[in-house]
Amino acid sequence: MNSAAFSPAAFAIADFAPSGWLANAHFQSIVPSLSLRRPLIARRAKQMLAVADTQIVDCGDGVRLLGHYSSQEAAGRAPARDLAILLHGWEGSSDSVYVLSLGSHLFDQGCDVFRLNFRDHGPSHHLNEDIFHSCRLDEVIGAVRSIQRSMPEKRVTIAGFSLGGNFALRVAANAQQAGIELERAAAVCPVLRPHSTMEVLENGWFIYQQYFLNKWKRSLRRKQQCFPKRYDFRQILAQRSIRTMTEMLVSNFSEFSDLDAYLNGYAITGDALSQLAVPSHILISLDDPIIPAHDLENLARTPHLHVTSIPHGGHCGFMDSFNGTSWADRQIGNIMFANRSAP
């Protein structure tokens, strides 16, 4: 990657140099999301979770998404000036460990936090009859617009992980046209070129494909239970390939002509971010086993995009302690509050 092609971040970059097992990309990718970490992270997020208000967000066109809003006022503190809307990764949820970790870190710094679920993620399969796919950008834009209109005094940051990071950047690129005012966007290991990620999942270490297959199939079963007259996924659920499942779902349940058209539909490489007018930050590791870092070279060059790539960190890991904040959590906090004294 030619670092001169991107504007440097306007904040100090903290060193992240893990040693031993912590330097292993697979360790960084798997361990941070393990269920055994959940009680530790949930303890750190206790106050944020205690005041969380569950909301159904009207996204327009009859679409509803599930979210959880934690405010400083509900915790008995002074009203927050900043609001962070957090987006999880594919087959994650607003309660994913990495979302709770970042959310609690920002909440403890005095920020309001809205953890949004994509369609058919978390306990939300019953809210919309049509199934989720990664090109459903309009409804996420609609959700952000609705949230902002309900809190017009807040400065809004949108941040996401993996597919959520991809969505966050696409929302930012379309914010001006959509009538959304964003202070900034942050993306941790965002999906850059979906073709590349699918190739890695299909041909890389089998544990990643199996992990996502199991979670995706469980989600499809829930959707089928909610709408049994609409969906019969038996043939799809019998498959053992993410590519084959995606091809079948695209063919039978989407408006796209073929798999390539669908994957290209949510790529952020090429000119996808060329209209970006919101300060946006990508945090990515060069050893990410799911998002090939070489695709960074194909991002549109814009002064509003700041890319920070570091040698180690795995996929959305960046863990340097078992129950503390991650390097990515702290960097997003640094980005948000570098000029905290500003009105």
BABA-940883 format. One record per residue (C-alpha): residue number from 0; chain; z, x, y. Coordinates in Angstrom, 2 decimals. Layout:
N
{n:NUM; chain:A; Z:Z; X:X; Y:Y}
...
This chain:
343
{n:0; chain:A; Z:0.00; X:0.00; Y:0.00}
{n:1; chain:A; Z:-0.86; X:1.21; Y:3.48}
{n:2; chain:A; Z:2.40; X:0.64; Y:5.35}
{n:3; chain:A; Z:0.62; X:1.07; Y:8.69}
{n:4; chain:A; Z:-1.22; X:-2.18; Y:8.03}
{n:5; chain:A; Z:1.97; X:-4.17; Y:8.54}
{n:6; chain:A; Z:4.36; X:-4.27; Y:11.46}
{n:7; chain:A; Z:7.67; X:-2.57; Y:10.74}
{n:8; chain:A; Z:10.74; X:-4.76; Y:10.49}
{n:9; chain:A; Z:12.78; X:-4.86; Y:13.67}
{n:10; chain:A; Z:16.11; X:-4.23; Y:11.96}
{n:11; chain:A; Z:17.75; X:-1.35; Y:10.15}
{n:12; chain:A; Z:16.73; X:-1.14; Y:6.51}
{n:13; chain:A; Z:19.74; X:-0.51; Y:4.34}
{n:14; chain:A; Z:19.21; X:1.86; Y:1.44}
{n:15; chain:A; Z:19.13; X:0.35; Y:-2.02}
{n:16; chain:A; Z:19.17; X:3.11; Y:-4.59}
{n:17; chain:A; Z:20.72; X:1.82; Y:-7.83}
{n:18; chain:A; Z:21.49; X:4.29; Y:-10.58}
{n:19; chain:A; Z:21.82; X:4.10; Y:-14.34}
{n:20; chain:A; Z:21.19; X:0.69; Y:-15.87}
{n:21; chain:A; Z:21.06; X:-0.86; Y:-12.41}
{n:22; chain:A; Z:17.81; X:1.00; Y:-11.79}
{n:23; chain:A; Z:16.10; X:-0.70; Y:-14.73}
{n:24; chain:A; Z:13.60; X:-3.35; Y:-13.62}
{n:25; chain:A; Z:14.29; X:-5.66; Y:-16.56}
{n:26; chain:A; Z:18.04; X:-5.39; Y:-16.04}
{n:27; chain:A; Z:17.57; X:-6.32; Y:-12.38}
{n:28; chain:A; Z:15.29; X:-9.22; Y:-13.29}
{n:29; chain:A; Z:17.41; X:-10.77; Y:-16.02}
{n:30; chain:A; Z:21.09; X:-10.05; Y:-15.40}
{n:31; chain:A; Z:21.40; X:-11.57; Y:-11.89}
{n:32; chain:A; Z:20.46; X:-15.01; Y:-13.25}
{n:33; chain:A; Z:22.61; X:-14.93; Y:-16.38}
{n:34; chain:A; Z:24.93; X:-17.92; Y:-16.80}
{n:35; chain:A; Z:27.93; X:-15.64; Y:-17.19}
{n:36; chain:A; Z:27.55; X:-14.73; Y:-13.50}
{n:37; chain:A; Z:27.63; X:-18.38; Y:-12.41}
{n:38; chain:A; Z:31.44; X:-18.79; Y:-12.28}
{n:39; chain:A; Z:31.72; X:-15.64; Y:-10.19}
{n:40; chain:A; Z:29.02; X:-16.67; Y:-7.72}
{n:41; chain:A; Z:30.27; X:-20.28; Y:-7.66}
{n:42; chain:A; Z:33.71; X:-18.99; Y:-6.69}
{n:43; chain:A; Z:32.16; X:-17.13; Y:-3.77}
{n:44; chain:A; Z:30.19; X:-20.27; Y:-2.86}
{n:45; chain:A; Z:33.18; X:-22.57; Y:-3.30}
{n:46; chain:A; Z:33.46; X:-23.71; Y:0.31}
{n:47; chain:A; Z:29.73; X:-24.18; Y:0.76}
{n:48; chain:A; Z:29.60; X:-26.30; Y:-2.38}
{n:49; chain:A; Z:32.73; X:-28.24; Y:-1.50}
{n:50; chain:A; Z:31.21; X:-29.57; Y:1.74}
{n:51; chain:A; Z:27.66; X:-30.04; Y:0.42}
{n:52; chain:A; Z:26.17; X:-33.43; Y:1.23}
{n:53; chain:A; Z:23.54; X:-34.53; Y:-1.30}
{n:54; chain:A; Z:20.52; X:-36.01; Y:0.44}
{n:55; chain:A; Z:17.19; X:-37.56; Y:-0.49}
{n:56; chain:A; Z:14.64; X:-36.22; Y:1.97}
{n:57; chain:A; Z:11.75; X:-38.46; Y:3.05}
{n:58; chain:A; Z:8.70; X:-36.17; Y:3.01}
{n:59; chain:A; Z:6.15; X:-38.82; Y:3.98}
{n:60; chain:A; Z:3.53; X:-40.58; Y:1.82}
{n:61; chain:A; Z:6.32; X:-41.99; Y:-0.35}
{n:62; chain:A; Z:7.44; X:-38.57; Y:-1.61}
{n:63; chain:A; Z:11.17; X:-37.87; Y:-1.85}
{n:64; chain:A; Z:12.86; X:-34.55; Y:-2.55}
{n:65; chain:A; Z:16.47; X:-33.84; Y:-3.41}
{n:66; chain:A; Z:18.57; X:-31.45; Y:-1.36}
{n:67; chain:A; Z:22.11; X:-30.41; Y:-0.48}
{n:68; chain:A; Z:23.26; X:-29.80; Y:3.09}
{n:69; chain:A; Z:26.36; X:-27.71; Y:3.85}
{n:70; chain:A; Z:27.41; X:-27.63; Y:7.49}
{n:71; chain:A; Z:29.95; X:-25.54; Y:9.31}
{n:72; chain:A; Z:31.37; X:-28.69; Y:10.92}
{n:73; chain:A; Z:32.07; X:-30.20; Y:7.50}
{n:74; chain:A; Z:34.06; X:-27.06; Y:6.74}
{n:75; chain:A; Z:36.13; X:-27.56; Y:9.90}
{n:76; chain:A; Z:34.38; X:-24.84; Y:11.87}
{n:77; chain:A; Z:32.44; X:-24.74; Y:15.11}
{n:78; chain:A; Z:28.94; X:-26.23; Y:14.88}
{n:79; chain:A; Z:26.32; X:-23.78; Y:13.69}
{n:80; chain:A; Z:23.36; X:-22.82; Y:15.83}
{n:81; chain:A; Z:21.33; X:-21.69; Y:12.82}
{n:82; chain:A; Z:20.11; X:-23.57; Y:9.76}
{n:83; chain:A; Z:18.69; X:-21.89; Y:6.67}
{n:84; chain:A; Z:16.48; X:-23.95; Y:4.37}
{n:85; chain:A; Z:16.48; X:-22.27; Y:0.96}
{n:86; chain:A; Z:13.79; X:-22.64; Y:-1.71}
{n:87; chain:A; Z:14.28; X:-21.72; Y:-5.36}
{n:88; chain:A; Z:11.74; X:-20.29; Y:-7.79}
{n:89; chain:A; Z:9.65; X:-22.01; Y:-10.46}
{n:90; chain:A; Z:11.87; X:-23.97; Y:-12.87}
{n:91; chain:A; Z:14.92; X:-22.95; Y:-10.87}
{n:92; chain:A; Z:16.88; X:-25.34; Y:-8.66}
{n:93; chain:A; Z:19.07; X:-25.60; Y:-5.61}
{n:94; chain:A; Z:21.92; X:-24.54; Y:-7.91}
{n:95; chain:A; Z:20.24; X:-21.38; Y:-9.21}
{n:96; chain:A; Z:22.59; X:-18.41; Y:-9.07}
{n:97; chain:A; Z:20.39; X:-16.50; Y:-6.60}
{n:98; chain:A; Z:20.21; X:-19.51; Y:-4.27}
{n:99; chain:A; Z:23.98; X:-19.93; Y:-4.35}
{n:100; chain:A; Z:24.43; X:-16.22; Y:-3.69}
{n:101; chain:A; Z:22.23; X:-16.17; Y:-0.59}
{n:102; chain:A; Z:23.47; X:-19.56; Y:0.56}
{n:103; chain:A; Z:27.12; X:-18.59; Y:0.39}
{n:104; chain:A; Z:26.44; X:-15.31; Y:2.19}
{n:105; chain:A; Z:24.70; X:-17.07; Y:5.07}
{n:106; chain:A; Z:27.28; X:-19.87; Y:5.12}
{n:107; chain:A; Z:30.09; X:-17.34; Y:5.39}
{n:108; chain:A; Z:28.27; X:-15.82; Y:8.36}
{n:109; chain:A; Z:28.38; X:-19.13; Y:10.19}
{n:110; chain:A; Z:25.01; X:-20.61; Y:9.24}
{n:111; chain:A; Z:24.36; X:-24.15; Y:8.03}
{n:112; chain:A; Z:22.54; X:-24.20; Y:4.68}
{n:113; chain:A; Z:20.14; X:-26.74; Y:3.20}
{n:114; chain:A; Z:19.26; X:-26.07; Y:-0.45}
{n:115; chain:A; Z:16.06; X:-27.97; Y:-1.23}
{n:116; chain:A; Z:14.70; X:-28.81; Y:-4.68}
{n:117; chain:A; Z:11.00; X:-28.97; Y:-5.33}
{n:118; chain:A; Z:9.66; X:-32.06; Y:-7.04}
{n:119; chain:A; Z:10.77; X:-32.22; Y:-10.72}
{n:120; chain:A; Z:13.34; X:-29.44; Y:-10.24}
{n:121; chain:A; Z:17.05; X:-29.95; Y:-10.57}
{n:122; chain:A; Z:18.03; X:-33.57; Y:-11.40}
{n:123; chain:A; Z:15.09; X:-35.03; Y:-9.47}
{n:124; chain:A; Z:12.43; X:-35.91; Y:-12.05}
{n:125; chain:A; Z:12.94; X:-39.63; Y:-11.44}
{n:126; chain:A; Z:12.22; X:-39.52; Y:-7.71}
{n:127; chain:A; Z:8.42; X:-39.17; Y:-7.86}
{n:128; chain:A; Z:6.03; X:-40.36; Y:-10.55}
{n:129; chain:A; Z:3.38; X:-37.65; Y:-10.16}
{n:130; chain:A; Z:4.26; X:-34.26; Y:-11.61}
{n:131; chain:A; Z:5.01; X:-31.06; Y:-9.74}
{n:132; chain:A; Z:2.44; X:-28.37; Y:-9.21}
{n:133; chain:A; Z:2.46; X:-25.32; Y:-6.97}
{n:134; chain:A; Z:-0.12; X:-26.64; Y:-4.52}
{n:135; chain:A; Z:2.08; X:-29.49; Y:-3.33}
{n:136; chain:A; Z:2.60; X:-27.81; Y:0.01}
{n:137; chain:A; Z:2.32; X:-30.95; Y:2.15}
{n:138; chain:A; Z:5.51; X:-32.47; Y:0.77}
{n:139; chain:A; Z:7.50; X:-29.29; Y:1.34}
{n:140; chain:A; Z:6.18; X:-29.17; Y:4.91}
{n:141; chain:A; Z:7.14; X:-32.83; Y:5.19}
{n:142; chain:A; Z:10.65; X:-32.07; Y:3.95}
{n:143; chain:A; Z:11.12; X:-29.23; Y:6.44}
{n:144; chain:A; Z:9.82; X:-31.44; Y:9.25}
{n:145; chain:A; Z:12.19; X:-34.25; Y:8.25}
{n:146; chain:A; Z:15.17; X:-31.92; Y:8.05}
{n:147; chain:A; Z:14.38; X:-30.40; Y:11.43}
{n:148; chain:A; Z:13.97; X:-33.78; Y:13.10}
{n:149; chain:A; Z:17.41; X:-34.78; Y:11.84}
{n:150; chain:A; Z:18.91; X:-31.62; Y:13.41}
{n:151; chain:A; Z:16.72; X:-30.81; Y:16.43}
{n:152; chain:A; Z:19.32; X:-28.53; Y:17.99}
{n:153; chain:A; Z:19.24; X:-26.04; Y:15.09}
{n:154; chain:A; Z:17.24; X:-22.82; Y:14.89}
{n:155; chain:A; Z:15.54; X:-23.04; Y:11.51}
{n:156; chain:A; Z:14.92; X:-20.21; Y:9.07}
{n:157; chain:A; Z:13.12; X:-20.89; Y:5.80}
{n:158; chain:A; Z:13.75; X:-18.51; Y:2.92}
{n:159; chain:A; Z:12.70; X:-18.55; Y:-0.71}
{n:160; chain:A; Z:12.57; X:-16.64; Y:-3.96}
{n:161; chain:A; Z:9.48; X:-16.02; Y:-6.10}
{n:162; chain:A; Z:7.47; X:-19.28; Y:-5.99}
{n:163; chain:A; Z:9.91; X:-20.46; Y:-3.33}
{n:164; chain:A; Z:9.05; X:-17.39; Y:-1.30}
{n:165; chain:A; Z:5.38; X:-18.24; Y:-1.69}
{n:166; chain:A; Z:6.07; X:-21.75; Y:-0.38}
{n:167; chain:A; Z:8.19; X:-20.41; Y:2.49}
{n:168; chain:A; Z:5.34; X:-18.22; Y:3.71}
{n:169; chain:A; Z:2.79; X:-21.02; Y:3.37}
{n:170; chain:A; Z:5.06; X:-23.36; Y:5.33}
{n:171; chain:A; Z:5.38; X:-20.69; Y:8.02}
{n:172; chain:A; Z:1.61; X:-20.19; Y:8.15}
{n:173; chain:A; Z:1.12; X:-23.93; Y:8.69}
{n:174; chain:A; Z:4.19; X:-24.56; Y:10.86}
{n:175; chain:A; Z:2.44; X:-24.74; Y:14.23}
{n:176; chain:A; Z:-0.24; X:-27.13; Y:13.02}
{n:177; chain:A; Z:2.40; X:-29.26; Y:11.25}
{n:178; chain:A; Z:4.62; X:-29.58; Y:14.31}
{n:179; chain:A; Z:7.45; X:-27.51; Y:12.86}
{n:180; chain:A; Z:9.41; X:-24.99; Y:14.92}
{n:181; chain:A; Z:10.59; X:-22.09; Y:12.78}
{n:182; chain:A; Z:12.54; X:-19.09; Y:13.97}
{n:183; chain:A; Z:11.46; X:-17.04; Y:10.97}
{n:184; chain:A; Z:10.58; X:-17.05; Y:7.29}
{n:185; chain:A; Z:11.84; X:-14.74; Y:4.54}
{n:186; chain:A; Z:10.43; X:-14.35; Y:1.05}
{n:187; chain:A; Z:12.05; X:-12.42; Y:-1.80}
{n:188; chain:A; Z:9.49; X:-11.25; Y:-4.37}
{n:189; chain:A; Z:7.06; X:-14.05; Y:-3.51}
{n:190; chain:A; Z:4.20; X:-14.98; Y:-5.81}
{n:191; chain:A; Z:1.24; X:-13.28; Y:-4.13}
{n:192; chain:A; Z:-1.79; X:-13.81; Y:-6.35}
{n:193; chain:A; Z:-1.06; X:-16.41; Y:-9.07}
{n:194; chain:A; Z:-3.80; X:-15.03; Y:-11.33}
{n:195; chain:A; Z:-1.95; X:-11.69; Y:-11.44}
{n:196; chain:A; Z:1.40; X:-13.29; Y:-12.20}
{n:197; chain:A; Z:-0.07; X:-15.39; Y:-15.00}
{n:198; chain:A; Z:-1.71; X:-12.32; Y:-16.52}
{n:199; chain:A; Z:1.63; X:-10.50; Y:-16.46}
{n:200; chain:A; Z:3.46; X:-13.44; Y:-18.06}
{n:201; chain:A; Z:0.79; X:-13.79; Y:-20.74}
{n:202; chain:A; Z:0.46; X:-10.10; Y:-21.59}
{n:203; chain:A; Z:3.76; X:-8.55; Y:-20.54}
{n:204; chain:A; Z:7.17; X:-8.50; Y:-22.17}
{n:205; chain:A; Z:7.39; X:-11.68; Y:-24.27}
{n:206; chain:A; Z:10.90; X:-12.56; Y:-23.09}
{n:207; chain:A; Z:9.64; X:-13.62; Y:-19.65}
{n:208; chain:A; Z:6.96; X:-15.92; Y:-21.02}
{n:209; chain:A; Z:9.43; X:-17.43; Y:-23.48}
{n:210; chain:A; Z:12.01; X:-17.95; Y:-20.75}
{n:211; chain:A; Z:9.61; X:-19.87; Y:-18.52}
{n:212; chain:A; Z:8.03; X:-21.76; Y:-21.44}
{n:213; chain:A; Z:11.41; X:-23.04; Y:-22.58}
{n:214; chain:A; Z:12.43; X:-24.18; Y:-19.11}
{n:215; chain:A; Z:9.03; X:-25.73; Y:-18.34}
{n:216; chain:A; Z:8.93; X:-27.66; Y:-21.61}
{n:217; chain:A; Z:12.45; X:-28.96; Y:-21.00}
{n:218; chain:A; Z:11.34; X:-30.14; Y:-17.57}
{n:219; chain:A; Z:8.26; X:-31.88; Y:-18.95}
{n:220; chain:A; Z:10.38; X:-33.69; Y:-21.55}
{n:221; chain:A; Z:12.63; X:-34.98; Y:-18.76}
{n:222; chain:A; Z:9.59; X:-36.17; Y:-16.81}
{n:223; chain:A; Z:8.25; X:-37.96; Y:-19.86}
{n:224; chain:A; Z:11.61; X:-39.66; Y:-20.39}
{n:225; chain:A; Z:11.60; X:-40.88; Y:-16.79}
{n:226; chain:A; Z:8.03; X:-42.22; Y:-16.97}
{n:227; chain:A; Z:7.26; X:-42.90; Y:-20.66}
{n:228; chain:A; Z:4.40; X:-45.28; Y:-19.88}
{n:229; chain:A; Z:2.66; X:-42.65; Y:-17.75}
{n:230; chain:A; Z:3.16; X:-39.43; Y:-19.69}
{n:231; chain:A; Z:2.70; X:-38.24; Y:-23.25}
{n:232; chain:A; Z:3.03; X:-34.47; Y:-23.24}
{n:233; chain:A; Z:3.14; X:-33.95; Y:-27.00}
{n:234; chain:A; Z:-0.05; X:-31.89; Y:-27.18}
{n:235; chain:A; Z:0.97; X:-29.80; Y:-24.19}
{n:236; chain:A; Z:4.48; X:-29.22; Y:-25.52}
{n:237; chain:A; Z:3.01; X:-27.91; Y:-28.77}
{n:238; chain:A; Z:1.39; X:-24.96; Y:-26.95}
{n:239; chain:A; Z:2.84; X:-21.45; Y:-26.86}
{n:240; chain:A; Z:0.90; X:-20.12; Y:-23.89}
{n:241; chain:A; Z:1.64; X:-20.68; Y:-20.20}
{n:242; chain:A; Z:-2.07; X:-20.34; Y:-19.46}
{n:243; chain:A; Z:-3.04; X:-22.98; Y:-22.02}
{n:244; chain:A; Z:-0.34; X:-25.38; Y:-20.85}
{n:245; chain:A; Z:-1.40; X:-24.91; Y:-17.24}
{n:246; chain:A; Z:-5.07; X:-25.47; Y:-18.10}
{n:247; chain:A; Z:-4.20; X:-28.72; Y:-19.91}
{n:248; chain:A; Z:-2.02; X:-30.02; Y:-17.10}
{n:249; chain:A; Z:-4.61; X:-29.10; Y:-14.47}
{n:250; chain:A; Z:-7.32; X:-30.84; Y:-16.48}
{n:251; chain:A; Z:-5.35; X:-34.01; Y:-17.17}
{n:252; chain:A; Z:-2.96; X:-34.45; Y:-14.26}
{n:253; chain:A; Z:-4.38; X:-32.80; Y:-11.15}
{n:254; chain:A; Z:-7.21; X:-33.02; Y:-8.65}
{n:255; chain:A; Z:-8.41; X:-29.46; Y:-9.35}
{n:256; chain:A; Z:-11.70; X:-28.80; Y:-11.10}
{n:257; chain:A; Z:-10.37; X:-25.94; Y:-13.21}
{n:258; chain:A; Z:-7.59; X:-23.40; Y:-13.60}
{n:259; chain:A; Z:-9.13; X:-20.91; Y:-11.16}
{n:260; chain:A; Z:-9.33; X:-23.52; Y:-8.40}
{n:261; chain:A; Z:-5.69; X:-24.42; Y:-8.94}
{n:262; chain:A; Z:-4.41; X:-20.83; Y:-8.96}
{n:263; chain:A; Z:-6.45; X:-19.95; Y:-5.90}
{n:264; chain:A; Z:-4.96; X:-23.00; Y:-4.19}
{n:265; chain:A; Z:-1.55; X:-21.42; Y:-3.77}
{n:266; chain:A; Z:-2.44; X:-17.74; Y:-3.48}
{n:267; chain:A; Z:-1.19; X:-16.11; Y:-0.28}
{n:268; chain:A; Z:-3.55; X:-13.15; Y:-0.56}
{n:269; chain:A; Z:-6.86; X:-13.08; Y:1.30}
{n:270; chain:A; Z:-6.86; X:-15.05; Y:4.54}
{n:271; chain:A; Z:-4.04; X:-17.44; Y:3.58}
{n:272; chain:A; Z:-1.56; X:-15.91; Y:6.03}
{n:273; chain:A; Z:-4.05; X:-14.94; Y:8.73}
{n:274; chain:A; Z:-2.88; X:-17.75; Y:11.04}
{n:275; chain:A; Z:0.78; X:-16.81; Y:10.67}
{n:276; chain:A; Z:2.51; X:-17.20; Y:14.06}
{n:277; chain:A; Z:6.13; X:-17.16; Y:12.82}
{n:278; chain:A; Z:8.02; X:-13.86; Y:12.32}
{n:279; chain:A; Z:7.97; X:-13.55; Y:8.53}
{n:280; chain:A; Z:9.51; X:-11.03; Y:6.17}
{n:281; chain:A; Z:8.66; X:-10.12; Y:2.59}
{n:282; chain:A; Z:11.24; X:-8.22; Y:0.55}
{n:283; chain:A; Z:9.76; X:-6.91; Y:-2.67}
{n:284; chain:A; Z:10.37; X:-4.21; Y:-5.26}
{n:285; chain:A; Z:7.61; X:-1.95; Y:-6.49}
{n:286; chain:A; Z:8.90; X:-2.25; Y:-10.06}
{n:287; chain:A; Z:8.86; X:-6.08; Y:-10.14}
{n:288; chain:A; Z:7.78; X:-6.92; Y:-13.72}
{n:289; chain:A; Z:6.47; X:-10.38; Y:-12.72}
{n:290; chain:A; Z:4.88; X:-9.93; Y:-9.27}
{n:291; chain:A; Z:2.46; X:-6.95; Y:-9.23}
{n:292; chain:A; Z:3.19; X:-5.09; Y:-6.01}
{n:293; chain:A; Z:-0.40; X:-3.85; Y:-5.72}
{n:294; chain:A; Z:-1.38; X:-7.34; Y:-4.57}
{n:295; chain:A; Z:0.39; X:-6.58; Y:-1.28}
{n:296; chain:A; Z:-2.75; X:-4.68; Y:-0.34}
{n:297; chain:A; Z:-4.65; X:-7.98; Y:-0.24}
{n:298; chain:A; Z:-2.41; X:-9.76; Y:2.28}
{n:299; chain:A; Z:-3.91; X:-10.62; Y:5.66}
{n:300; chain:A; Z:-2.91; X:-8.12; Y:8.33}
{n:301; chain:A; Z:-0.93; X:-9.85; Y:11.07}
{n:302; chain:A; Z:1.70; X:-8.56; Y:13.49}
{n:303; chain:A; Z:3.95; X:-11.44; Y:12.47}
{n:304; chain:A; Z:4.30; X:-10.27; Y:8.87}
{n:305; chain:A; Z:6.87; X:-7.58; Y:8.04}
{n:306; chain:A; Z:6.83; X:-6.16; Y:4.51}
{n:307; chain:A; Z:9.72; X:-4.18; Y:3.10}
{n:308; chain:A; Z:8.98; X:-2.70; Y:-0.31}
{n:309; chain:A; Z:11.50; X:-0.53; Y:-2.15}
{n:310; chain:A; Z:11.18; X:1.35; Y:-5.45}
{n:311; chain:A; Z:13.70; X:-0.63; Y:-7.50}
{n:312; chain:A; Z:15.06; X:-4.15; Y:-7.62}
{n:313; chain:A; Z:13.15; X:-5.95; Y:-10.36}
{n:314; chain:A; Z:12.20; X:-9.57; Y:-9.81}
{n:315; chain:A; Z:14.56; X:-11.17; Y:-7.28}
{n:316; chain:A; Z:17.34; X:-8.88; Y:-8.45}
{n:317; chain:A; Z:18.41; X:-6.22; Y:-5.93}
{n:318; chain:A; Z:21.86; X:-6.31; Y:-7.51}
{n:319; chain:A; Z:24.33; X:-3.52; Y:-6.78}
{n:320; chain:A; Z:27.48; X:-5.36; Y:-7.89}
{n:321; chain:A; Z:28.05; X:-8.00; Y:-10.54}
{n:322; chain:A; Z:29.64; X:-10.69; Y:-8.39}
{n:323; chain:A; Z:28.85; X:-9.63; Y:-4.84}
{n:324; chain:A; Z:25.93; X:-10.24; Y:-2.54}
{n:325; chain:A; Z:22.59; X:-8.70; Y:-3.39}
{n:326; chain:A; Z:20.68; X:-6.27; Y:-1.18}
{n:327; chain:A; Z:18.21; X:-9.08; Y:-0.47}
{n:328; chain:A; Z:21.04; X:-11.43; Y:0.59}
{n:329; chain:A; Z:22.31; X:-8.86; Y:3.05}
{n:330; chain:A; Z:18.84; X:-8.05; Y:4.38}
{n:331; chain:A; Z:18.10; X:-11.72; Y:5.10}
{n:332; chain:A; Z:21.48; X:-11.96; Y:6.83}
{n:333; chain:A; Z:20.56; X:-8.89; Y:8.89}
{n:334; chain:A; Z:17.21; X:-10.43; Y:9.79}
{n:335; chain:A; Z:18.78; X:-13.72; Y:10.86}
{n:336; chain:A; Z:21.69; X:-12.36; Y:12.85}
{n:337; chain:A; Z:20.36; X:-9.10; Y:14.31}
{n:338; chain:A; Z:20.27; X:-10.77; Y:17.75}
{n:339; chain:A; Z:23.16; X:-13.14; Y:17.25}
{n:340; chain:A; Z:24.22; X:-13.07; Y:20.87}
{n:341; chain:A; Z:20.95; X:-14.74; Y:21.86}
{n:342; chain:A; Z:21.43; X:-18.33; Y:23.14}
